[in-house]
Amino acid sequence: MTDDTRTSRAFTFGTKAETLHNLTGRIQSGIIAKPYYFSCDQWLADSARILAAIQAQFSGLSIAVRSSALAEDAETTSMAGAFLSILDVAASDRNALDTAIQRVVRSMTGNPKDQVLIQAMARDIVVSGVVMTYDMVHGAPYFCIDYDDETGRTDAITSGNGVHKSLYVHRQCPEALIRSDRIAAILRLARELEETCHCAALDIEFGLDSQGTMHLFQVRRIALARNWHPVTERRVHRQLAQAERFIEHASLPRPGILGSHTILAIMPDWNPAEIIGTTPRPLAASLYRHLITERTWSLARTRMGYRDTGPIELMACINHHPYIDVRNSFNSFLPADLPDDVGSRLVNAWLQRLEDHPEFHDKVEFEIVSTCLDLSWDTVFPNRYPGLLVPTELAEYREALCKLTSTSLRPGSDNTLDQAIADANRLDAELARRQPVGPDLAWAVHLLDRCKTLGTLPFSVAARHAFIAEALLRSAVQRKALTQDRLAQFKRSINTVTRDLLTDYRAAGTDCLARERFFRRYGHLRPGTYEITSLRYDERDDLFSDMAPGKPLPVANSFAPTAQETQDLDALLSGAGLTGITTSILLAHAAQAIAAREQIKFVFTRCLSDALSAIIRWGAAHGLSRDDLSFLDWDSIRASQYQAIMDDVDRYYLDQANQARRSMDAAHALRLSHILFSGRDIHVATMNRSVPNFIGLGRATGAIVRLNANTPSTIQIQGKIVCIENADPGFDWIFTKSPGALITQYGGANSHMAVRCAELGLPAAIGVGEQIYRRIANAHHVELNCAENILRPIETI
């Protein structure tokens, strides 16, 4: 049979077994284990004959006994995974074979025409997974590959027990951009099946063995294809072309900015994925830009002695997907007086290390960039970047970092941390005594202006001080001056606003006056700090419902370094050239910076929350709901203060909100990598797995409970392992419920939730990444062992 004859013959889909039978001998890019199948009524009529036939055909082999129900792979419904499959059954064991078949038959619909499929087990599988030839939900033109290359199981992805990795390849991606031979083999199989089956919307299960041979386990039509909008594919093509041009343009030289190119990523520096999510609504994204990433982020660093990057933005958005411009970020970590030629080489080296190690994209301050002179710098920097700087340049760079670090740590009236605390205290006092003045929108504008100058700017300074302290303390552990356990004890000794919140919450549960005081102080908090649709604590009627007694609150014991620790730390500080910085100064600064960061965040989020409430009142007066407002850009709302709207206000803004809704619907169909190294990466979207940030040394084993911004606080989480996507301060209520542990999809080692968990001694894995989070959150029970860096699902009885 010629290739042309083989591929042009009419093809008919049937059951799972019939489809594989019809494909046998018709594909060249993979093999199909010879199927043997029979109907349930045939099994009931003559099971002995069927068992004998199976044992004769598969003598000496292990086999897979799989369901092949009529309803399983239909054109309009797939029922994927609804019925049973049993793997690794010894064909020679008649009793085991009989039992397996009976179990599969019982798992199906009861239709006598349902079938059981028998195949020899594929061996030596190194990669297994599923490829959808289009995005299943939106019909976007991607090969969506979900695979496991660690367990060696053929059902790792379909069973939900594998180590998932995900890749989205645009259907028009040039072959030259596919760098992996394995991915190329998967795509060859998918494209051939499309041609052979005369169907472009396929769901394919595959395995790849160690010899590079593809095994086809199943192919079915994607039942949801009938719901796809026909314009989606053309729109994604256009948007990808625009996004590619945008990324290439972002990498062009910029005046005053060092570095040959840039990288766009969702987690470095002021990681938007943690704070506002990966596809935030327009109001949240624009407020984040207004308060943080437009200018505030760089002004804070300039105050502290870092390079003045000028009026450049930190955050770039591609079709509602926010990214950090990493080149801009890295420029802001250079000491102010460093020569440009040295700075350029550093920035380029940092960018290259991130490209070589994308798993560090949420740990750049600790694994890539030197933001201060820590106690391991003299060893770590030359090892990471050998020969990058000549000795005189290396000495100059070290001296600049030493000066910046000493200035940050040294107490005095000009210390920027003390100034930040004073500014935030001014804002706190203003908020306590001032009532709304004038129209609601004018009040919102005023609050956001004060929030920026006396809230997020001081917070940015305090956060940078806390990062410097964390880097020094980590390096002290690396140099054996402290143990990890002693560092954890030190962090538990720091009293932050969280401990106060928990104490006040306990009191408010039984005392009406205490509850009133609780709402006066903490009522502004909302899960999703920048999200206007999220309810404040004082807008919820369930915050104190069904209060559990909980475990006793951890006591903030005092911490005093031992004589040996003091001697060792003093020697390291002196040896690093941090003149005048002693152990007591370092620990006092670290405690102050960590507590200040949390307190200032608490103050500025109150200012922001009150501004959002004013915007809600303004919107309600014009017939705009919270949901409508969430789709508006802050600059557009604010413009009505000085630009007359020549139409009904509700009509004017509803048009904008509806347009944004349509735009965001389209944005979800565009698959973008978490890290974009160049415009070419727009065609292959890799969902990078993060290395979790394990907090503390504790461990927990238990049931999973998954929360989102709208989860009622009546949910029972005591002793359970809580999963949330974003490490947002509005989720502080979970700590009042005595959870057993915490897992977040996004967030860094110094994120809000990391600090909370370290303070409370709560085992946590922060920023585990999309793939690990999805696997863990869908499990029933999980083991978390922070001391041994273990996070994994566990089987339950």
Helices and strands as residue ranges (DSSP letters): H 3-8, H 16-23, E 36-39, H 40-45, H 47-57, E 62-68, E 85-90, H 94-107, E 115-120, E 125-132, E 142-148, E 165-170, G 175-177, H 181-197, E 202-209, E 214-221, G 223-227, H 232-250, E 264-265, H 272-275, H 282-288, I 289-293, H 296-303, E 315-318, E 321-325, H 326-331, H 340-356, G 358-360, H 364-367, H 377-384, H 391-409, H 416-433, H 440-451, I 452-456, H 457-478, H 484-492, H 497-508, H 512-522, G 537-539, H 563-575, H 583-621, H 626-630, H 634-639, H 649-667, E 675-676, G 679-682, E 684-687, E 693-695, E 699-706, E 721-724, G 729-737, E 741-744, H 752-760, E 764-766, H 770-777, E 781-785, E 790-794
